[in-house]
Amino acid sequence: MTEEHARPLALITGASRGLGAAMALELAASHHVLAVARTTGALEELDDRIQADGGQATLAPMDITNEGAMAQLCRSVFDRWGTVDIWVHAAIHAAPLSPAGHIDAKDWQKSVDVNVNAVARLIPFVAPLLREDARAVFFDDPRAGEKFFGSYGATKAAQIALARSWQAENAKIGPQVHILSPAPMNTATRARFYPGENREVLAHARDEARRLLAEL
């Protein structure tokens, strides 16, 4: 049996940077990481860091809004590994801040596609790969209703509402669905929302990933 098959499998959607990359780096110590993101270069950098730490990863440069690609990915996971031990969903579209009356139609549609529709498709694709003792992890960011956060706040809230329904439905039968609340982090997404913020007081994504995994 190869090392990648001897280790449990961690599927990370949105693994190229920020909290997703940090979770991949932490999980690589004990899991084979299947890293999914659109940006090939960022995935390759992540792979270099995982290998430098002694871990192994398989890179899947894909767009999670592509239904056919995600279906093929999950089929390939079944054929190659059989099951997923932990799924961490960190992919997000952070639309530019805007008054509700001036939301750009393309930004709104992309927010819906990435933050809501993709998750609604991924859950039924990934669920058959998760045993009853497996885990699925989502990250809450309660911006809904805050001024200028219309696109991001509304679609992120919809995503978490969907995850909470799945969590309630599986409470007694598994898999375990976790909705975690990260502290403010020094990430590119945070910088887009708060460009003038003192970044030195923010948590580092790697430290936050370590803390959140300890909650599991």
FITORMAR-169145 format. One record per residue (C-alpha): residue in three letters; z, y, x; chain. Coordinates in steps of 0.001 Angstrom, whole numbers, always signed. Layout:
N
<res = ALA | c3 = Z | c2 = Y | c1 = X | chain = A>
...
This chain:
216
<res = MET | c3 = +0 | c2 = +0 | c1 = +0 | chain = A>
<res = THR | c3 = -971 | c2 = +3408 | c1 = +1382 | chain = A>
<res = GLU | c3 = +1632 | c2 = +6152 | c1 = +1749 | chain = A>
<res = GLU | c3 = +79 | c2 = +8212 | c1 = -1057 | chain = A>
<res = HIS | c3 = +500 | c2 = +5305 | c1 = -3479 | chain = A>
<res = ALA | c3 = +3978 | c2 = +4418 | c1 = -2211 | chain = A>
<res = ARG | c3 = +5247 | c2 = +7887 | c1 = -3073 | chain = A>
<res = PRO | c3 = +5686 | c2 = +9201 | c1 = -6623 | chain = A>
<res = LEU | c3 = +2964 | c2 = +11610 | c1 = -7724 | chain = A>
<res = ALA | c3 = +3547 | c2 = +15305 | c1 = -8407 | chain = A>
<res = LEU | c3 = +779 | c2 = +17071 | c1 = -10328 | chain = A>
<res = ILE | c3 = +896 | c2 = +20832 | c1 = -9791 | chain = A>
<res = THR | c3 = -1417 | c2 = +22982 | c1 = -11897 | chain = A>
<res = GLY | c3 = -1624 | c2 = +26486 | c1 = -10462 | chain = A>
<res = ALA | c3 = -693 | c2 = +25310 | c1 = -6972 | chain = A>
<res = SER | c3 = -2577 | c2 = +27748 | c1 = -4800 | chain = A>
<res = ARG | c3 = +9 | c2 = +30501 | c1 = -4420 | chain = A>
<res = GLY | c3 = +3330 | c2 = +31904 | c1 = -5609 | chain = A>
<res = LEU | c3 = +5805 | c2 = +29623 | c1 = -7329 | chain = A>
<res = GLY | c3 = +3233 | c2 = +26849 | c1 = -7802 | chain = A>
<res = ALA | c3 = +2586 | c2 = +26625 | c1 = -4056 | chain = A>
<res = ALA | c3 = +6308 | c2 = +26784 | c1 = -3355 | chain = A>
<res = MET | c3 = +6994 | c2 = +23928 | c1 = -5777 | chain = A>
<res = ALA | c3 = +4245 | c2 = +21898 | c1 = -4142 | chain = A>
<res = LEU | c3 = +5769 | c2 = +22444 | c1 = -695 | chain = A>
<res = GLU | c3 = +9214 | c2 = +21403 | c1 = -1894 | chain = A>
<res = LEU | c3 = +8006 | c2 = +18358 | c1 = -3802 | chain = A>
<res = ALA | c3 = +5838 | c2 = +17211 | c1 = -886 | chain = A>
<res = ALA | c3 = +8990 | c2 = +16111 | c1 = +918 | chain = A>
<res = SER | c3 = +9366 | c2 = +13244 | c1 = -1563 | chain = A>
<res = HIS | c3 = +6085 | c2 = +13070 | c1 = -3519 | chain = A>
<res = HIS | c3 = +2376 | c2 = +12858 | c1 = -2948 | chain = A>
<res = VAL | c3 = +1140 | c2 = +16205 | c1 = -4300 | chain = A>
<res = LEU | c3 = -1987 | c2 = +16589 | c1 = -6405 | chain = A>
<res = ALA | c3 = -2646 | c2 = +20321 | c1 = -6164 | chain = A>
<res = VAL | c3 = -4887 | c2 = +21928 | c1 = -8792 | chain = A>
<res = ALA | c3 = -6154 | c2 = +25516 | c1 = -8594 | chain = A>
<res = ARG | c3 = -9410 | c2 = +27434 | c1 = -8628 | chain = A>
<res = THR | c3 = -9216 | c2 = +28839 | c1 = -5088 | chain = A>
<res = THR | c3 = -10343 | c2 = +26303 | c1 = -2496 | chain = A>
<res = GLY | c3 = -9262 | c2 = +28372 | c1 = +498 | chain = A>
<res = ALA | c3 = -5735 | c2 = +28815 | c1 = -816 | chain = A>
<res = LEU | c3 = -5478 | c2 = +25089 | c1 = -1561 | chain = A>
<res = GLU | c3 = -6579 | c2 = +24280 | c1 = +1987 | chain = A>
<res = GLU | c3 = -3904 | c2 = +26595 | c1 = +3369 | chain = A>
<res = LEU | c3 = -1345 | c2 = +24828 | c1 = +1186 | chain = A>
<res = ASP | c3 = -2548 | c2 = +21454 | c1 = +2452 | chain = A>
<res = ASP | c3 = -2146 | c2 = +22611 | c1 = +6065 | chain = A>
<res = ARG | c3 = +1457 | c2 = +23621 | c1 = +5355 | chain = A>
<res = ILE | c3 = +2220 | c2 = +20361 | c1 = +3568 | chain = A>
<res = GLN | c3 = +792 | c2 = +18330 | c1 = +6433 | chain = A>
<res = ALA | c3 = +2709 | c2 = +20415 | c1 = +8974 | chain = A>
<res = ASP | c3 = +5894 | c2 = +19431 | c1 = +7137 | chain = A>
<res = GLY | c3 = +4926 | c2 = +15764 | c1 = +7228 | chain = A>
<res = GLY | c3 = +3728 | c2 = +15478 | c1 = +3630 | chain = A>
<res = GLN | c3 = +439 | c2 = +14537 | c1 = +2007 | chain = A>
<res = ALA | c3 = -1624 | c2 = +16197 | c1 = -687 | chain = A>
<res = THR | c3 = -4829 | c2 = +15677 | c1 = -2619 | chain = A>
<res = LEU | c3 = -6667 | c2 = +18895 | c1 = -3452 | chain = A>
<res = ALA | c3 = -8418 | c2 = +19441 | c1 = -6776 | chain = A>
<res = PRO | c3 = -10214 | c2 = +22819 | c1 = -6781 | chain = A>
<res = MET | c3 = -10757 | c2 = +23119 | c1 = -10523 | chain = A>
<res = ASP | c3 = -10470 | c2 = +25631 | c1 = -13336 | chain = A>
<res = ILE | c3 = -7858 | c2 = +24482 | c1 = -15860 | chain = A>
<res = THR | c3 = -9862 | c2 = +26143 | c1 = -18666 | chain = A>
<res = ASN | c3 = -12713 | c2 = +23677 | c1 = -18050 | chain = A>
<res = GLU | c3 = -11955 | c2 = +20954 | c1 = -20587 | chain = A>
<res = GLY | c3 = -14383 | c2 = +18441 | c1 = -19100 | chain = A>
<res = ALA | c3 = -13019 | c2 = +18902 | c1 = -15594 | chain = A>
<res = MET | c3 = -9431 | c2 = +18454 | c1 = -16752 | chain = A>
<res = ALA | c3 = -10316 | c2 = +15327 | c1 = -18726 | chain = A>
<res = GLN | c3 = -12057 | c2 = +13881 | c1 = -15663 | chain = A>
<res = LEU | c3 = -9101 | c2 = +14827 | c1 = -13446 | chain = A>
<res = CYS | c3 = -6638 | c2 = +12975 | c1 = -15670 | chain = A>
<res = ARG | c3 = -8931 | c2 = +9970 | c1 = -15879 | chain = A>
<res = SER | c3 = -9137 | c2 = +9954 | c1 = -12076 | chain = A>
<res = VAL | c3 = -5336 | c2 = +10152 | c1 = -11838 | chain = A>
<res = PHE | c3 = -5053 | c2 = +7109 | c1 = -14094 | chain = A>
<res = ASP | c3 = -7626 | c2 = +5158 | c1 = -12086 | chain = A>
<res = ARG | c3 = -6113 | c2 = +6056 | c1 = -8703 | chain = A>
<res = TRP | c3 = -2363 | c2 = +6346 | c1 = -9332 | chain = A>
<res = GLY | c3 = -1752 | c2 = +5090 | c1 = -12836 | chain = A>
<res = THR | c3 = +1021 | c2 = +7532 | c1 = -13659 | chain = A>
<res = VAL | c3 = +2345 | c2 = +11007 | c1 = -12900 | chain = A>
<res = ASP | c3 = +6061 | c2 = +11299 | c1 = -12074 | chain = A>
<res = ILE | c3 = +6332 | c2 = +15059 | c1 = -12424 | chain = A>
<res = TRP | c3 = +3930 | c2 = +17664 | c1 = -13782 | chain = A>
<res = VAL | c3 = +4629 | c2 = +21268 | c1 = -12829 | chain = A>
<res = HIS | c3 = +2559 | c2 = +23862 | c1 = -14681 | chain = A>
<res = ALA | c3 = +2518 | c2 = +27177 | c1 = -12844 | chain = A>
<res = ALA | c3 = -974 | c2 = +28456 | c1 = -13660 | chain = A>
<res = ILE | c3 = -1020 | c2 = +31855 | c1 = -15313 | chain = A>
<res = HIS | c3 = -3348 | c2 = +34757 | c1 = -15973 | chain = A>
<res = ALA | c3 = -1538 | c2 = +38038 | c1 = -15455 | chain = A>
<res = ALA | c3 = -3674 | c2 = +40556 | c1 = -17302 | chain = A>
<res = PRO | c3 = -3385 | c2 = +44201 | c1 = -16252 | chain = A>
<res = LEU | c3 = -696 | c2 = +46144 | c1 = -18084 | chain = A>
<res = SER | c3 = -2086 | c2 = +48071 | c1 = -21011 | chain = A>
<res = PRO | c3 = -970 | c2 = +49738 | c1 = -24246 | chain = A>
<res = ALA | c3 = -1493 | c2 = +47395 | c1 = -27175 | chain = A>
<res = GLY | c3 = -4070 | c2 = +49765 | c1 = -28607 | chain = A>
<res = HIS | c3 = -6193 | c2 = +49617 | c1 = -25442 | chain = A>
<res = ILE | c3 = -6162 | c2 = +45908 | c1 = -24534 | chain = A>
<res = ASP | c3 = -9447 | c2 = +44938 | c1 = -22905 | chain = A>
<res = ALA | c3 = -11180 | c2 = +42217 | c1 = -24918 | chain = A>
<res = LYS | c3 = -12127 | c2 = +40196 | c1 = -21827 | chain = A>
<res = ASP | c3 = -8574 | c2 = +40343 | c1 = -20452 | chain = A>
<res = TRP | c3 = -7208 | c2 = +39240 | c1 = -23813 | chain = A>
<res = GLN | c3 = -9618 | c2 = +36324 | c1 = -24068 | chain = A>
<res = LYS | c3 = -8889 | c2 = +35176 | c1 = -20513 | chain = A>
<res = SER | c3 = -5145 | c2 = +35395 | c1 = -21208 | chain = A>
<res = VAL | c3 = -5563 | c2 = +33232 | c1 = -24295 | chain = A>
<res = ASP | c3 = -7831 | c2 = +30758 | c1 = -22483 | chain = A>
<res = VAL | c3 = -5577 | c2 = +30298 | c1 = -19428 | chain = A>
<res = ASN | c3 = -2108 | c2 = +30795 | c1 = -20849 | chain = A>
<res = VAL | c3 = -2491 | c2 = +29096 | c1 = -24236 | chain = A>
<res = ASN | c3 = -5679 | c2 = +27110 | c1 = -24804 | chain = A>
<res = ALA | c3 = -5628 | c2 = +25356 | c1 = -21434 | chain = A>
<res = VAL | c3 = -2034 | c2 = +24246 | c1 = -21945 | chain = A>
<res = ALA | c3 = -2805 | c2 = +23021 | c1 = -25466 | chain = A>
<res = ARG | c3 = -5492 | c2 = +20792 | c1 = -23931 | chain = A>
<res = LEU | c3 = -3539 | c2 = +19738 | c1 = -20853 | chain = A>
<res = ILE | c3 = -509 | c2 = +18438 | c1 = -22732 | chain = A>
<res = PRO | c3 = -2472 | c2 = +15715 | c1 = -24583 | chain = A>
<res = PHE | c3 = -4444 | c2 = +14931 | c1 = -21394 | chain = A>
<res = VAL | c3 = -1375 | c2 = +14591 | c1 = -19153 | chain = A>
<res = ALA | c3 = +1095 | c2 = +13118 | c1 = -21669 | chain = A>
<res = PRO | c3 = -347 | c2 = +9561 | c1 = -21496 | chain = A>
<res = LEU | c3 = +170 | c2 = +9623 | c1 = -17715 | chain = A>
<res = LEU | c3 = +3880 | c2 = +10431 | c1 = -18012 | chain = A>
<res = ARG | c3 = +6356 | c2 = +7591 | c1 = -18394 | chain = A>
<res = GLU | c3 = +9457 | c2 = +8164 | c1 = -20514 | chain = A>
<res = ASP | c3 = +11495 | c2 = +9023 | c1 = -17395 | chain = A>
<res = ALA | c3 = +8842 | c2 = +11407 | c1 = -16021 | chain = A>
<res = ARG | c3 = +9183 | c2 = +15167 | c1 = -16149 | chain = A>
<res = ALA | c3 = +7035 | c2 = +18090 | c1 = -17215 | chain = A>
<res = VAL | c3 = +8051 | c2 = +21558 | c1 = -16038 | chain = A>
<res = PHE | c3 = +7122 | c2 = +24966 | c1 = -17444 | chain = A>
<res = PHE | c3 = +8349 | c2 = +28412 | c1 = -16433 | chain = A>
<res = ASP | c3 = +9526 | c2 = +30980 | c1 = -18941 | chain = A>
<res = ASP | c3 = +8910 | c2 = +34700 | c1 = -18460 | chain = A>
<res = PRO | c3 = +10141 | c2 = +36491 | c1 = -21604 | chain = A>
<res = ARG | c3 = +8006 | c2 = +39650 | c1 = -21555 | chain = A>
<res = ALA | c3 = +6903 | c2 = +39367 | c1 = -25174 | chain = A>
<res = GLY | c3 = +7466 | c2 = +42624 | c1 = -27002 | chain = A>
<res = GLU | c3 = +7902 | c2 = +44747 | c1 = -23859 | chain = A>
<res = LYS | c3 = +5708 | c2 = +47832 | c1 = -23661 | chain = A>
<res = PHE | c3 = +2367 | c2 = +47353 | c1 = -21910 | chain = A>
<res = PHE | c3 = +2853 | c2 = +43563 | c1 = -21686 | chain = A>
<res = GLY | c3 = +817 | c2 = +42810 | c1 = -24816 | chain = A>
<res = SER | c3 = -1720 | c2 = +40355 | c1 = -23355 | chain = A>
<res = TYR | c3 = +581 | c2 = +38623 | c1 = -20897 | chain = A>
<res = GLY | c3 = +3719 | c2 = +38698 | c1 = -23020 | chain = A>
<res = ALA | c3 = +2128 | c2 = +37383 | c1 = -26200 | chain = A>
<res = THR | c3 = +190 | c2 = +34561 | c1 = -24553 | chain = A>
<res = LYS | c3 = +3035 | c2 = +33507 | c1 = -22270 | chain = A>
<res = ALA | c3 = +5343 | c2 = +33379 | c1 = -25297 | chain = A>
<res = ALA | c3 = +2816 | c2 = +31204 | c1 = -27116 | chain = A>
<res = GLN | c3 = +2647 | c2 = +28870 | c1 = -24132 | chain = A>
<res = ILE | c3 = +6413 | c2 = +28461 | c1 = -24013 | chain = A>
<res = ALA | c3 = +6605 | c2 = +27979 | c1 = -27783 | chain = A>
<res = LEU | c3 = +4143 | c2 = +25109 | c1 = -27420 | chain = A>
<res = ALA | c3 = +6181 | c2 = +23650 | c1 = -24555 | chain = A>
<res = ARG | c3 = +9387 | c2 = +23920 | c1 = -26608 | chain = A>
<res = SER | c3 = +7782 | c2 = +22014 | c1 = -29479 | chain = A>
<res = TRP | c3 = +6738 | c2 = +19278 | c1 = -27060 | chain = A>
<res = GLN | c3 = +10242 | c2 = +19292 | c1 = -25589 | chain = A>
<res = ALA | c3 = +11835 | c2 = +18823 | c1 = -29013 | chain = A>
<res = GLU | c3 = +9394 | c2 = +16092 | c1 = -30000 | chain = A>
<res = ASN | c3 = +10159 | c2 = +14096 | c1 = -26848 | chain = A>
<res = ALA | c3 = +13912 | c2 = +14698 | c1 = -26616 | chain = A>
<res = LYS | c3 = +14764 | c2 = +11084 | c1 = -27468 | chain = A>
<res = ILE | c3 = +11688 | c2 = +9239 | c1 = -26232 | chain = A>
<res = GLY | c3 = +10570 | c2 = +11093 | c1 = -23086 | chain = A>
<res = PRO | c3 = +8982 | c2 = +12376 | c1 = -21036 | chain = A>
<res = GLN | c3 = +11580 | c2 = +15006 | c1 = -20216 | chain = A>
<res = VAL | c3 = +10172 | c2 = +18490 | c1 = -20765 | chain = A>
<res = HIS | c3 = +11946 | c2 = +21257 | c1 = -18840 | chain = A>
<res = ILE | c3 = +11525 | c2 = +25005 | c1 = -19378 | chain = A>
<res = LEU | c3 = +12980 | c2 = +26818 | c1 = -16391 | chain = A>
<res = SER | c3 = +13680 | c2 = +30526 | c1 = -15885 | chain = A>
<res = PRO | c3 = +12790 | c2 = +31767 | c1 = -12404 | chain = A>
<res = ALA | c3 = +14491 | c2 = +34809 | c1 = -10936 | chain = A>
<res = PRO | c3 = +12274 | c2 = +37814 | c1 = -10095 | chain = A>
<res = MET | c3 = +10260 | c2 = +36758 | c1 = -7049 | chain = A>
<res = ASN | c3 = +8293 | c2 = +38403 | c1 = -4288 | chain = A>
<res = THR | c3 = +4919 | c2 = +37195 | c1 = -5574 | chain = A>
<res = ALA | c3 = +1495 | c2 = +38733 | c1 = -6079 | chain = A>
<res = THR | c3 = +1884 | c2 = +38465 | c1 = -9851 | chain = A>
<res = ARG | c3 = +5146 | c2 = +40387 | c1 = -9773 | chain = A>
<res = ALA | c3 = +3552 | c2 = +43027 | c1 = -7512 | chain = A>
<res = ARG | c3 = +778 | c2 = +43573 | c1 = -10057 | chain = A>
<res = PHE | c3 = +3307 | c2 = +44282 | c1 = -12770 | chain = A>
<res = TYR | c3 = +5720 | c2 = +46354 | c1 = -10662 | chain = A>
<res = PRO | c3 = +3707 | c2 = +47874 | c1 = -7777 | chain = A>
<res = GLY | c3 = +6415 | c2 = +50334 | c1 = -6703 | chain = A>
<res = GLU | c3 = +9286 | c2 = +47863 | c1 = -6743 | chain = A>
<res = ASN | c3 = +11477 | c2 = +47222 | c1 = -3705 | chain = A>
<res = ARG | c3 = +10259 | c2 = +43728 | c1 = -2811 | chain = A>
<res = GLU | c3 = +13043 | c2 = +43123 | c1 = -303 | chain = A>
<res = VAL | c3 = +15553 | c2 = +42533 | c1 = -3106 | chain = A>
<res = LEU | c3 = +13404 | c2 = +39880 | c1 = -4802 | chain = A>
<res = ALA | c3 = +13837 | c2 = +36142 | c1 = -4364 | chain = A>
<res = HIS | c3 = +11438 | c2 = +34268 | c1 = -2109 | chain = A>
<res = ALA | c3 = +9328 | c2 = +31751 | c1 = -4002 | chain = A>
<res = ARG | c3 = +10293 | c2 = +28865 | c1 = -1701 | chain = A>
<res = ASP | c3 = +14013 | c2 = +29533 | c1 = -2202 | chain = A>
<res = GLU | c3 = +13515 | c2 = +29806 | c1 = -5947 | chain = A>
<res = ALA | c3 = +11522 | c2 = +26565 | c1 = -6037 | chain = A>
<res = ARG | c3 = +14365 | c2 = +24812 | c1 = -4245 | chain = A>
<res = ARG | c3 = +16901 | c2 = +26224 | c1 = -6716 | chain = A>
<res = LEU | c3 = +14852 | c2 = +25306 | c1 = -9771 | chain = A>
<res = LEU | c3 = +14200 | c2 = +21761 | c1 = -8602 | chain = A>
<res = ALA | c3 = +17935 | c2 = +21330 | c1 = -8104 | chain = A>
<res = GLU | c3 = +18351 | c2 = +22081 | c1 = -11847 | chain = A>
<res = LEU | c3 = +16300 | c2 = +18981 | c1 = -12633 | chain = A>
